């Protein structure tokens, strides 16, 4: 028999319980509040629609908001081991002779480091560190996209960059993001960069998003694109298992470094 709490009261109680426990399963909610599975699911859907929780397979976790991202040089050592593992795994997808787009950010830079010894690649990039990494290598052709230099990220963005992107195509696009969330998709924390990133997503036969586990189940300020805009997601084995399972259910290939 269901409790006499109103829907709003019960949902607030579920939210409080979730904040204490950090994860709730449907069965726990049913037992705690003496309600049916259908009612529990409706409560969770209502809370998720308000942006208060994150739905995961079989239950819910608190919605995590990503903090503003520090400049590239300051965060180069954050999750360094995870990023190195991601970089090695991601680079293994690239075949000699391909055209590859490499975006900005420390995780994509790790992908780039693992491609320096490859043969016959064409690298397209809007990242100054990536340009510097490949400069002078005779076996790799580098296509540099101009634009407004974003000093904190050392990346080129804006109208000129987007115009250049309309002229190129890549076999694979490697892109880093600030946050990845089942409900809110891919988000970043710098609004002026959003249109450039959307233009990047359009040029690749395969779009590969790379992000360490701290970027998962998070939401940042600017909506970039739905989850289905990426074909492959590469993260680390520290990521939440139910989150990974949900991505795979959407048809997204998930690789764990």
ZIGIMO-V180634 format. One record per run of one state. SS is the DSSP state (@ for helix, = for strand, . for the rest). FROM is the first residue (numbers start at 1). LEN is the number of residues. If there is no record, write none. Layout:
ss=SS from=FROM len=LEN
ss=SS from=FROM len=LEN
//
This chain:
ss=. from=1 len=6
ss=@ from=7 len=15
ss=. from=22 len=2
ss== from=24 len=2
ss=@ from=26 len=8
ss=. from=34 len=3
ss=@ from=37 len=13
ss=. from=50 len=3
ss== from=53 len=4
ss=. from=57 len=2
ss== from=59 len=4
ss=. from=63 len=1
ss== from=64 len=2
ss=. from=66 len=14
ss=@ from=80 len=12
ss=. from=92 len=7
ss== from=99 len=4
ss=. from=103 len=3
ss=@ from=106 len=8
ss=. from=114 len=8
ss== from=122 len=4
ss=. from=126 len=1
ss== from=127 len=1
ss=@ from=128 len=7
ss=. from=135 len=6
ss== from=141 len=4
ss=. from=145 len=3
ss== from=148 len=3
ss=. from=151 len=4
ss== from=155 len=3
ss=. from=158 len=1
ss=@ from=159 len=7
ss=. from=166 len=4
ss== from=170 len=7
ss=. from=177 len=2
ss== from=179 len=3
ss=. from=182 len=3
ss== from=185 len=4
ss=. from=189 len=2
ss=@ from=191 len=11
ss=. from=202 len=2
ss== from=204 len=7
ss=. from=211 len=2
ss=@ from=213 len=3
ss== from=216 len=1
ss=. from=217 len=1
ss== from=218 len=2
ss=. from=220 len=2
ss== from=222 len=4
ss=. from=226 len=1
ss=@ from=227 len=3
ss=. from=230 len=2
ss== from=232 len=4
ss=. from=236 len=5
ss=@ from=241 len=9
ss=. from=250 len=3
ss== from=253 len=4
ss=. from=257 len=1
//
